[in-house]
Amino acid sequence: METIKLNDFISKYPAYRISADKLFNYINNIKENDIIIDFINIEGITHSFASQYLNDKNLCKKNIKEINMNDNVMKMFETLNKKKRINNNNIEVSNFNL
């Protein structure tokens, strides 16, 4: 099992889609099949990074587990998971709680 500390690999605040692509390019090219992504010291993530992370993770054939996600990171992923497509018309509806 390989552990990747996101803070060391990218930054304390991953912001760009290309950063998620870089992470998963690395993951897809290592031999290990069981991967832990450690979110320790990650202050938050942008919508763009989170969206691309989830897309890349869905395409990845490896077993990936996330640990040490703070509330800011978890809320961003939860927000993305609440999005829905209506009648395949690419209309996104989000349930936001303020």
Buried (B, 14 or more C-beta within 10 A) or exposed (E): EBEBBBBEBBBEEBBBBEBBBBBBEEBEEEEEEEBBBBBEEBEBBBEBBBBBBBBBBEEBEBEBEBEBBEEEBEBBBEBBEEEEEEEEEEEEEEEEEE
